[in-house]
Amino acid sequence: MSKRRNRHGRGQRGPVVLPRSYGGRIDRIDPTHAEFFTACLARAVQHIQMSCPGILDNVIVGAEDVPTVPDWTEGRVPLSSAVDGSEHSPAKIVIYRRPLELRTASRRGLAILVHRTLVEQLSALTGTPVETIDPSIDN
């Protein structure tokens, strides 16, 4: 009996598309979720640097998949965290990817939320009003 038989009228078994002749992989067109998030964060940092130069001096901006802080307040998952700097270390802002992704319905919404979260954390860290950091954000 043939390996590619028609089982119960559901069509042939086997690959739908034959392998490529040169054996290469088909490259992904869309970036992965993590790649897109990293690109959104980089664009947000660049936008903030252009709108308010010098605000990100002595501030390290990073991203993690999930928060590692065990003592969340009132059972709420944090979207980001900020740590004040000292004379020996710069201030740090960490944006968490998965909590932000779960709160958005589209990639455009994720880009907006990443930007707003970063602006709010910078505002809280530096004491600068949100409108000064990014005039395009309307409350």
C-alpha positions in Angstrom: 0.0 0.0 0.0 1.3 3.5 -0.8 2.5 5.8 1.9 0.6 8.7 0.3 -2.8 7.2 0.3 -6.1 9.1 0.5 -7.4 8.4 4.0 -11.1 8.6 4.3 -11.5 11.2 1.6 -9.4 13.8 3.4 -6.7 14.2 0.8 -3.2 12.9 0.4 -0.8 12.6 3.4 2.6 14.2 3.1 4.1 17.6 2.7 1.9 20.3 1.2 5.0 22.1 -0.2 8.0 20.3 -1.5 11.4 21.2 0.0 13.3 24.0 -1.7 15.8 22.9 -4.3 18.8 24.5 -2.6 17.9 23.3 0.9 17.5 26.7 2.4 15.0 27.8 4.9 12.2 30.3 4.2 13.0 33.4 6.1 10.4 34.8 8.5 8.7 38.0 7.2 7.3 39.2 10.5 9.6 39.6 13.6 9.0 37.5 16.6 7.2 39.0 19.6 10.5 39.5 21.4 12.1 41.1 18.4 9.2 43.5 17.9 9.1 44.4 21.6 12.9 45.2 21.5 12.4 47.4 18.4 9.5 49.2 20.1 11.6 49.9 23.1 14.5 51.1 20.9 12.1 53.5 19.0 10.7 54.8 22.3 14.2 55.5 23.6 15.2 57.3 20.4 12.0 59.3 20.4 12.6 60.4 24.0 16.2 61.3 23.3 15.0 63.5 20.4 12.2 65.2 22.3 14.0 65.8 25.6 17.8 65.5 25.1 19.8 64.6 28.2 17.0 63.0 30.1 18.4 59.5 29.6 21.9 60.5 30.7 22.9 58.2 33.6 19.8 56.0 33.0 20.0 52.4 31.8 16.9 51.2 30.0 16.4 47.4 29.7 13.8 44.8 29.0 12.9 41.5 30.6 10.3 38.9 29.7 8.6 38.7 33.1 9.1 40.4 36.5 11.3 38.6 38.9 10.3 40.7 41.9 8.6 38.3 44.4 6.8 40.9 46.5 4.2 42.4 44.1 1.8 44.8 45.6 -1.8 43.7 46.1 -1.5 40.8 43.6 -0.9 43.1 40.7 1.8 42.3 38.1 4.1 45.2 37.5 4.6 46.5 33.9 7.9 48.1 34.7 10.3 49.0 37.5 12.6 51.9 38.2 15.6 52.0 40.6 17.2 55.3 41.6 20.9 55.7 40.9 23.6 56.2 43.4 27.1 57.7 43.1 28.4 54.3 42.1 25.7 53.1 39.7 23.3 54.7 37.3 19.5 54.7 37.5 17.8 51.7 35.9 14.4 51.2 34.2 13.2 47.7 33.3 10.2 47.2 31.0 8.5 43.8 31.2 7.5 42.3 27.9 4.8 39.7 28.7 2.7 41.9 31.0 2.6 44.6 28.4 1.8 42.2 25.6 -1.1 40.7 27.5 -2.6 44.1 27.9 -2.7 45.0 24.2 -4.7 43.7 21.3 -2.4 44.8 18.5 1.2 45.5 17.8 0.5 49.2 17.3 -1.1 49.3 20.8 2.0 47.5 22.2 4.3 50.2 20.7 2.1 53.0 22.2 2.0 51.2 25.6 5.8 50.7 25.7 6.4 54.3 24.9 4.0 55.6 27.5 5.3 53.2 30.2 8.8 54.4 29.6 7.8 58.0 29.7 5.9 57.5 33.0 8.9 55.7 34.6 11.3 58.4 33.5 8.9 61.0 34.9 8.7 59.2 38.2 12.5 58.7 38.3 13.6 62.2 37.4 10.7 64.2 38.7 10.2 65.8 35.3 6.6 66.2 34.1 5.4 63.9 31.4 4.6 66.8 29.1 8.2 67.9 29.3 9.6 64.5 28.4 7.2 63.9 25.5 4.9 66.8 24.5 3.0 64.5 22.1 1.5 62.5 25.1 -1.8 64.0 26.1 -3.3 63.0 29.5 
